[in-house]
Amino acid sequence: MSTVANSPVEAVAAAEAGLLKKANAPWASTMVAAMFAGALIGLGFVFYATTQMGAAELPYGLGKAIGGLAFSGGLFVVIITGGDLFTSTSMSTLPLASGKLRWARLLRHWGVVYVFNMVGAGILVVLVLLSGTALQHGGEWGAILVSAANAKVSHTWIEAFFLGVLCNLLVCLAVWVGFLGKTVVDRFIAVLFPISLFVATGFEHSVANMFIIPMGLVLKAQGAPEVIQSLGGKDVSGLTWTSYVFDNLVPVTLGNILAGSVFIALGMWAWHRHSLPVPAHAPQSTTAEPVAAAARA
């Protein structure tokens, strides 16, 4: 761990270089990086669900805080492995604003990352189902997933949108603070507070939901007696594929985009652009050398 940090201006330059590098990466590389990121975020929720078994005996806030700390490990591993996660990739409006990235490339990159985050989350759903993990502790693990998925589709559209905004404010701040650090431990510490806060409070993360809600839907359809019994008669009739897409995924994704692309990326760019050592409207480039130059700056 280091007590020496990048300055806020250096963090902007590092963020711009990193986001530009990802946006210009070969598509095959982006697909694999996005699949891993989708699966790793899902694994964060696997750990969260495990911490919640028996958590009803704890004070409500304490149990959720423990779960939030567990989930934060998922984003940490995404960051240190270089995974491409849609929520943080929404900040690629930063190199767009400085003239180093075109709209067409940005939108294609967003689309590929979003789809392959979903593919990675879907692969994890299959693996967890085949492992029998949902039957742990008499089916309580599976019941936690079904209950969580049901709660996520129970918000109004407006609520889901703003829960998505609040979530990605915190996720992108966690990633941004990581740009200030210089070691792996620095980046680990950077994610703890923002991610624990968003998970414990129940904000909505589109990629995490690509695992949580499909997992809950499949477990509901399977109707395993242990899981049904652990639900204790809870009404989950509102948990459907239609409600997943239209009541959660669409508004949460839009909220995530607004927070990452406008509030954090463009906000930080507007705040620090006059202090950057490179022109705010540098010539368009998709080569590796300008990216390396920005990183050195």
QUIGIRA-V994463 format. One record per helix or strand of 2 or more residues. SS is the DSSP state (H for helix, E for strand). FROM is the first residue (numbers start at 0). LEN is the number of residues. Records with the same first field share a line. If there is no record, write none. Layout:
SS=FROM-LEN, FROM-LEN
This chain:
H=7-16, 26-26, 54-3, 59-22, 85-12, 102-29, 132-20, 156-24, 183-18, 205-17, 224-7, 240-35, 287-9
